[in-house]
Amino acid sequence: MTEHTPQNYLDYTDRVWRGEESLLAHHTGAYTSEKLVPVRDRVGFFPAFSNVAVFDTGDGPVLVDSGDFRTAGQLHTAVRAFSDRPVHSIVYTHGHVDHVFGVTPFDQQAQETGGERPEVIAHQAVTARFDRYLQTSGYNAWINRRQFGVPSLKWPTSYRYPDTTYADRLTVERGDLAFELVHARGETDDHTYVWIPALKTLCTGDLFIWNSPNAGNPQKVQRYPEEWARALRAMQELGAELLLPGHGVPIVGASRIHQALDDTARLLESLCEQTRTLMNAGHRLDAVLHGVKVPEELLGKPYLHPAYDEPEFVVRNLWRLWGGWYDQNPANLKPAAEAAVAAEFATAAGGAIALARRAAALLAEGEMRLASHLAETAALAAPTDTEVARIRADVYARRARTETSTMARGIFHWAAAESAAVAEGTDVETELTRSEAGRKQAAGLISVGVVDDDSCGCGDIGGEVQE
């Protein structure tokens, strides 16, 4: 059995790169402790579900990101062991909640000692993000409950806003180190990557996460795949010798870093080029979705598994970005209510149960996408029918088991629980927590990766809660 200690962490990261070990140990916190990993001189790394990079400037540490609230105490202890000077600055690479909730202990320390709070630096759009989070806290709670199977999840309503913001680029000089902050739209509109030239070190935030890029998330705001690819190309030109990602393990060595950034950029560029070509040819969204072919040789890389997001969702996001919400199906422009349409289909088919039984037959044949359409239509037409509900539950439970991405799996799992609750006369939370695995997942908290298995061989980052 591998021993998970800070001392052998870099050996572990090498095995992950070679495909000899998954990210499971990293994402489940096996290497998270009250001690930073010394990845090189003056650079400490806090390996957790959401990583933190710490730099010894000679005039107080600078942190890139601060992790989530569950690891905040450990991070504070680890940083204090790394340096006896107060933290000078903390850079948010973006405003997702799993990167910005570790500041509180440092602020509290400053208050207790009469010192100055750390300066928090971020792109100017982080402020607008936090404002939006406050305005849509209910919505964010619901979509993250569904995505991660945590029915009691509460969305945060208090944030540590940045003290200093910038627009395009900012050089921050602390001690004898310079930190070059560069804005790039990608997973978010407020992203920053950080380059420390003197140390040849690159902090990517979530522009690189050891997964297929989170550029299509179906329940979240717009992503920017083409600009993301350009940012990866710009980072590729820096000649970094150490890459510290927002999620996943560090990459050591210029050639490996160049390859990882290049492969990720090529994946996004391919999706963008194919989508644009099909859109320019006048195809409907449906034809675009089924016409884009994913470069499978790239998805096979250990750092590009579609374990969180997936390329099909990226195509949808590109359509939304470039073409709006209309899918070019005229019936969908000003549609009738879904339940009314479902009732008409059910009448034509001989009843909702006929649709549901056909869905069950399709499921048995492995036609899960078609089965989902019929099961969903049947349930809309007959929302209280227990047999229809059981079939719908079976369809989505099967789909959840076969999906690789957290996003698809979470939505299908929740849908199955909804129908199981109708069939059994219970509620969604009861159905989500019938199994031990379900109870573990439902007990999860914001920003904590919960991985119960590694069936995809990639160390799913399934518990991340972010907008």
C-alpha positions, 0 to 999 in steps of 0.5 A: 500500500502506498504511504501518503505522506508529504515526503513521498508526494512528489513521487506520487505525482510522477506516478500520476503523470505516468498513468501508474496511479490515479488522482484518487488519493490527492482528491480525497485528501490523503496528502492534506496535512498541517504541513506544506509539501516543499515542491522546490526552494521557497515554494510550498504546496498545500495538496487538497481537493482545492490546492493552495500554492505558498511562496516565501518572498522574504517579506511574508508569504504570498498565497495563490488561492486559499482553498475551501472552508473545511481545510482553512484551519489546516492551511493556516497551521501549515503556512505558519509552520512554513514561515513565521512572518504574517501572510502578506498577500493572497491571490484569488485565481477566481471566485469559485467558493472552493478557492476563496474560503481559507482566508478567515483564519489569517484575518483572525490572526491579524485581528488578534495580534493587532497586525494588518489583514492579508491583502486579497488580490483578484480580477475585478470581476470577482467582486461582481461574482460575489454580488451575484452569488448573494443574489442567486444563493437559492438557485445555486443551492438547488443546482449544487444539491442536484449536481452533487447529491447533497439535498441539505446543501446551503449556499454561502452568503458571506464572502471575503471580497478582494482589497485590490483588483485589476483589469488585464495585467498586474505585477505584484512585487513582494520581497524579492519576488515578482508575481505577474497576474494575467486575466484570462476568460476560460472556466470563468470570466474572472480568472487569473493565472500567476507567473513567478519568473524568478522561480519558473513557476506557473499557477494556473488556477482552474485553467488546468485541473487534471480533467477535461476542461470545465467549459460546458457545465450545463447548470452554470453560467457561460464558459469561454472555450476559445479564449481558454485555449488562447490562455493555455497557448500563452502559458505554454510560451512562458517556459515554466518548469513547475506548474501548480494547478487549482485541482490535481497534482503539480507537474514538474519539468518544462517538457511535461508542462508544455505537453499538458498545456498543448494537449488541453489547448488542442482539445478545446481548439478542436471542439471550437473549430468543429462547432463553428464549421457546423454552425456556419453550414447552417445546421441545427444544434441537434446536428452540431451536437451529434456531428462534432467528433471528440479527439479520443486520443486526447481524452485518453491522457491522464489529465484530460479524462471527462470526469467532471465536465465533458466535451458534449457540454462544451459544444452546447456552451459554444452554441450558447456563446456564438448562437444564442439559446434558439436551437433552430427547431421552430417548435422550440421557439415558443413552445407549449408547456412540457406537460401539455406536449407530453399529454398529447404524445401519451394520448397518441401512444395509447397512454403514458404507461405505453410510453414508459414500457417502451422506454423500459424496452429501449433501456433493455436494448441499451438505447438509454438516450431514447429511453430517457426521452420516452420515460421523461415524456411519460412522467410529465403526462402522468406525474403520479403514476407509480409504474411510470415513476419506477420505469423513469427511476430505472432509466435514470439510475442506469444512466447515472451508473454509466456516465463518466462525468460528475455533471451528467451523473449527478443530474441523472442520479437526482432524477432517479431519486425524484421518481423513486420518491413518487413510486415509494411515497417518500421524498428525494432525500430518503431515496438519495440516502438509501445506500451507504454511498448515498449517505456519504455523498449526502453528508458532503459539504461545499467544496469537498471532493467525495470519491467513493470509487475510481471506476474510470481510473481518473480520480473523479473530482466529483464533490466540487461545489462551484458556480 
